[in-house]
Amino acid sequence: MEEDRSGRVLVQFGDRIKVFHIYVFYARKGFLEKNPEAVRAFLAAWFETIGYMGGHRAETIDIVRRTAEVSLGVATRDYDELMGMFNRTGKFDPKALDVLARSFVEMGSLPQAPDMRTLITEQYLPGAK
């Protein structure tokens, strides 16, 4: 829409909220307990994909351009904006968790912010014991 001038970007997410986890994966405890290796494999593949995207800018932009059916300019801008937002370790930033906890209240999903420490784990990350 921006390119045909029927719409425009009013504000960039990253300009408003500086500390945020753009991707957070959720899984039921029962699934984690029954399928720990599947969860580890999924996360390892996720980080491998992010690493590949980071090392193959032109190819990644071309894939985005084709699959999202956007122009080269839009795909390039999106890549440049989003690549810096990907968490490459999987470790949670306490400040970003605070933002996420507040968002549940602001969106009306919960009456009060949850204790995020009870809802997260890093035990399935590559290299975690």
Secondary structure, DSSP 8 states (H G I E B T S, - for coil): -TTTTS------HHHH-SS--S------HHHHHH-HHHHHHHHHHHHHHHHHHHH-HHHHHHHHHHHHT--HHHHHHHHHHHGGGS-SS----HHHHHHHHHHHHHTTS-SS---GGGT---TTSTT--
